[in-house]
């Protein structure tokens, strides 16, 4: 979806990219890089990422960051790319 169209539709919308998390630092870094690349493609939309477990930020912390940006509606994108561990 075009980020300008999404931002124009409702400026209170944000995106949360949800990862599983991992004990392996490389997997956490790779996921964070993916999330940053997605954020770069949506410059007009608040985008945050969080993990279910094993890594920070956890999803609740990412939701708090979106709330701090006045986001009231969240599009959650499950992006479980790696095996947990």
C-alpha positions as CSV (number, residue, x, y, z in Angstrom):
1,X,0.0,0.0,0.0
2,X,1.2,3.5,-0.8
3,X,2.3,5.2,2.4
4,X,0.9,8.6,1.4
5,X,-2.5,7.1,0.7
6,X,-2.5,5.3,4.1
7,X,-1.4,8.5,5.9
8,X,-4.0,10.6,4.1
9,X,-6.7,8.0,5.0
10,X,-6.1,8.3,8.7
11,X,-3.2,10.0,10.3
12,X,-3.7,8.0,13.5
13,X,-2.7,4.7,11.9
14,X,0.7,3.1,12.7
15,X,2.3,-0.2,11.8
16,X,3.7,-2.8,14.2
17,X,6.0,-5.4,12.8
18,X,5.8,-8.5,15.1
19,X,8.7,-10.9,15.4
20,X,9.1,-14.0,17.5
21,X,12.5,-13.1,18.9
22,X,15.5,-15.3,19.3
23,X,18.4,-15.9,21.6
24,X,20.7,-15.6,18.6
25,X,21.9,-12.1,18.3
26,X,22.4,-12.3,14.5
27,X,18.7,-13.3,14.1
28,X,17.6,-10.3,16.2
29,X,19.8,-8.0,14.3
30,X,18.5,-9.3,10.9
31,X,14.9,-8.8,12.0
32,X,15.6,-5.3,13.2
33,X,17.2,-4.5,9.9
34,X,14.2,-5.8,8.0
35,X,11.9,-3.6,10.2
36,X,14.1,-0.5,9.5
37,X,13.9,-1.2,5.8
38,X,10.1,-1.4,6.0
39,X,10.0,1.8,8.0
40,X,12.1,3.5,5.3
41,X,9.5,2.5,2.7
42,X,6.7,4.1,4.8
43,X,8.1,7.5,5.7
44,X,4.7,9.1,6.4
45,X,3.6,6.3,8.8
46,X,4.8,5.6,12.3
47,X,6.4,2.1,12.1
48,X,7.7,0.2,15.1
49,X,8.7,-3.4,15.7
50,X,8.7,-5.8,18.7
51,X,9.3,-9.4,19.7
52,X,7.2,-11.9,21.5
53,X,10.1,-13.2,23.5
54,X,13.9,-13.5,23.8
55,X,14.7,-10.0,22.6
56,X,13.8,-6.4,23.1
57,X,11.9,-4.4,22.4
58,X,8.9,-6.6,23.2
59,X,5.7,-6.0,21.4
60,X,4.2,-4.1,24.4
61,X,7.1,-1.6,24.3
62,X,6.7,-1.1,20.5
63,X,3.0,-0.4,21.1
64,X,3.9,2.1,23.7
65,X,6.2,3.9,21.2
66,X,3.3,4.0,18.7
67,X,1.0,5.5,21.4
68,X,3.6,8.2,22.1
69,X,3.3,9.1,18.4
70,X,-0.5,9.6,18.8
71,X,-1.2,6.4,17.0
72,X,-4.7,5.1,17.8
73,X,-5.1,2.3,15.2
74,X,-2.4,-0.3,14.5
75,X,-1.8,-2.5,11.6
76,X,0.0,-5.5,13.0
77,X,2.2,-7.4,10.6
78,X,3.3,-10.9,11.8
79,X,6.8,-11.5,10.5
80,X,7.9,-14.7,12.1
81,X,11.0,-15.3,10.0
82,X,13.2,-17.4,12.2
83,X,12.8,-20.5,14.3
84,X,12.6,-19.6,18.0
85,X,15.6,-20.5,20.1
